[in-house]
Amino acid sequence: MAKDDAKQAKGGTSPSEAEPLGLRWLDDVVAHDFDAALAYLSLKFDEKEAAAAVGRLRKAEVTRRRANDILRACSLVALPLDDPGVRRDLFNAVSGKRLSPVLVISTDNGGDIADGYHRVSLAYHLDPFGDVPLRIGAAPS
């Protein structure tokens, strides 16, 4: 785990609590993931609305949902294993790094992955029914 990640997101699951096929998750979201979510959401909403949505994500509790359910709710298909971001997350997982929980905003039409699409895709390919930690926040109205 990178030095910054250790400072930003304390702890993680113990090896005995590892997910199927070796995926291990941090207990909480790494700080720079909120910045990435803001960058993405600012493409869909104005700056004020995007910032408010990220604020709600920051306050949300980490929960768990199945990888296939996250993708279905967000009307997304899993990115292929040869996608550069999925490959990077796979390499990190094989190297023993813990992955950051995903950030999802709920919308009137389901949901949207604000950050972590590659991680959900990797989890889906390894075990579509495996639990993925995430924070869920409401999108702007």
N, C-alpha and C positions, 0 to 999 in steps of 0.2 A: 504494500500500500504506500502510496506517495506520502511524503512528509506533510504536505498541505491537506491531503485527504484525512489524515489522522487527526489533524487539528480541527478540521471543519465538521467531520462526522465521527463522533466517538464510537468506539466499540465495533461490534459486528457479531455475526453469529459465530458460535464456536464450531470447530470442525465437525462435531457430532450433530450439529444442527444444519449441516450443509444441505442444500437443495439437491434434487436428483441430478445425477451426472456431474456433480461438482460445482454447480453454481452456488456461490455464497454471496450474501448481500450485506451491505452496511446497515446499521440500525437506523440511520437517518440520511437524508439527502445531503450531498456535498454542496457547499455554498455556490460554486460556479454554475451548478445546474439551474438555479433560480435565474441567473443572468441569461443562460441559454434559453430558458422558458420565456423570459421577457423579450428577448430578441425575436423568437418565433411568434409569440402572441402579438407583438407590435406590427407584424405583417398582416394580421387578421383584424386587429382592433386599433383604435387610436391609442396614443401613448398613455393617456390617463386610464382608459379601460384596461389596457394590458397590465399596467402597474397595479391596478386594483385586483385583477385576477391573480397575479403573482403574490400579492399580499394575502389573499385568501389561501393560496397554496402554502405559504409560510406558516399560517396558523393551523392548518389541517393536521390531523394525526396521521401517522403512518398506519396503513391497513394492508390487507393482502387480498388479491383477486387472482383468478386463474388467467394465465397468459392468453388462452383462446377467448375468454370473455372480454378481456381488455381490448383485444383487436376487434372483436365483433361489435362491441359497444361504440368503438371509434370508427367503425366502417372501414377498417384497414385490413390489408393482408400482410402477413409476415414478410419482411424483406428477405431476400435470399441469403444463404450462408456466404456467398461470394461477394456480397456488398461490403465495401471497405470498412464501414462503421461496425457492422456485425462481426466481420473478421477481427477487427481490433478488440471488440469486447470478448470474443472467443479466446483470443490470445491472452488477454488479461485474466480471464477466468481460469484458463489452463495454467497460467503462471501463479495462480493462487490468490490473485487480487479479488477483493470484494467489490461487487458492483453497487452503484448508488440506486436507491429506490427511484421509481418513475414518477413523473408529475403529470397528472391528468386533470383536465378541466371538464366539468359536465356542462353540456349545452342542451338547448331545447330538442336537438336532434340526436342526442346520445352523448358522445364525449369526443375529446380530442387529446392526443398525447402532446403535451407542451414540451416535454423533454423525456427522452428515454425510449424512443421508437426502436432504435437498434437493440437495446437491452431486452425489450419485450419480444422482438423478433427472434433473438438468440434463445431466450427462454422457451419460446414456442417450438422452435426446431428441436430443442433438447427434450422437452416434455410439455406438450400443449396444455396439459391439465395441471401443470405445476403452478404453485402460488408465486406471485411476483409482488414484492412490497411496493406500495405507492402511496402518494398523497393525492386526494381528490378535492378540488376546489371548484367553486361555481364560476362560470364564464360571465362576462358582462351581459346584462339584460338587453 
